[in-house]
Amino acid sequence: MSDLFDLKVGYVTFKNPVAVASMAGVTDSDFFGNFPDAGLYFLGGYSLDEATMDASREMVRRGRKEFVSDDIFALIESELKKVSGKGVAIGINVRATSPEPFIRAAELAKKYGAILEINGHCRQEEMGAINAGEAMLKDRIALARLVSEVKKTGAVISLKMRSGIVDDVKLARILEKAGLDILHVDAMGVKGANLNVIKKLRDSTSLFIIGNNSITNYETAQAMYSAGADMISVARAAMANPKLIKGLVSYTGDQQKQTGWYNAPSHICRGGDLRGLTWCCPPIKECPVHGALARANLSPEKFARIKLKFGEGTKLEKGSTTCFGSMVWCCKFNKPCYLREDSMAENKLDYKEYTALKKKLSEEIIRNIDKEKVVT
Ligand SMILES: Cc1cc2nc3c(=O)[nH]c(=O)nc-3n(C[C@H](O)[C@H](O)[C@H](O)COP(=O)(O)O)c2cc1C
């Protein structure tokens, strides 16, 4: 399974793209024992300084679970020791009110090959009152400064955030520049996850995206992947049924084995992100491809040139039975099309190789798009 995915961020390698998200008072080294199959497990959240720890104690007094300790760094280190080296990548989700504790935690994370995750998510009143957790999102300059300070430790840095609190795209872009590695997005919507948020972030940044919220089964997992998430994470449903993680890992592994592109985008005309331009026809008739190209600041002519140039000399180049004479213009593998299939047979191209070439074509198209300028 470990060779199936090519998932790496800095010094962290993930054996698969399924994570367990942090739940304060729950996700400790004992609970970790339920998830030997996970690709990533977040310990915490931990309150690192006096102000946040006092807030945690307040929260416990009114019945919430929290990890309370008089020596939080000793607790984190002993937890890291217990879960490290078991084949599951580890993250520590932390809150604080000044840079120093984040920096100290990042050094600890790095020592154990783990990810430091800044908690910009917690919306409990006690945390809000001291500008910790979600409140940090509101000052994106200060947050970018924090990221760049913490990044100096050399640790892999993630930010956990809830979407829709601030301008997500503006925030993501500035944090990417500041050195953030991973954006872990709770895409909380009115009913389940708001996948549009993930698509926008996919189109406008190159950050590694972990998509979170209401993933309870294969369908919700696949929808999150198709929207552009590199990885998915699960909290409540993993608590209710820890076996779900193994099921999601095996489902994702099957998708990867069959297609080689577990998070392949949807067609543009079905709301896909810009990676989906790889499935598009030539931009000649009135169709959503024009809107997508306009958002990407890519002229139809340049788009056509990129596709045709990429096709040259590859098994996508010819498509004698297809609508436009080349398979660079053909659609997604899961859409049955006898015209494409005839050309695939003619070119001795199986689904996996077809998808691998389309994935490379997608990467080539994205390389030609300035993500800073994408209109979202
Ligand atoms: C009991 C509980 C505690 C949580 N504690 C944290 C936390 O400490 N840090 C954090 O970033 N998110 C925390 N979360 C949020 C989850 O990680 C996750 O973003 C949220 O529950 C949505 O994902 P889900 O639909 O898979 O549950 C907590 C959630 C729950 C239910």
The ligand as an ORCA input file, in Angstrom:
! r2SCAN-3c Opt
* xyz 0 1
  C     -15.302     16.575     20.413
  C     -14.584     17.363     19.366
  C     -13.388     17.997     19.691
  C     -12.687     18.706     18.712
  N     -11.499     19.285     19.030
  C     -10.760     19.903     18.063
  C      -9.472     20.433     18.342
  O      -8.975     20.341     19.450
  N      -8.796     21.033     17.338
  C      -9.315     21.159     16.073
  O      -8.658     21.717     15.174
  N     -10.533     20.655     15.781
  C     -11.254     20.031     16.727
  N     -12.487     19.494     16.428
  C     -13.010     19.618     15.051
  C     -12.778     18.359     14.230
  O     -11.391     18.093     14.074
  C     -13.435     18.484     12.837
  O     -12.884     19.588     12.157
  C     -14.937     18.691     12.898
  O     -15.527     17.837     13.855
  C     -15.587     18.423     11.522
  O     -15.205     17.152     11.020
  P     -16.185     15.874     11.114
  O     -17.420     16.237     10.360
  O     -15.418     14.739     10.500
  O     -16.472     15.641     12.554
  C     -13.205     18.806     17.396
  C     -14.414     18.169     17.089
  C     -15.088     17.450     18.041
  C     -16.374     16.757     17.667
*
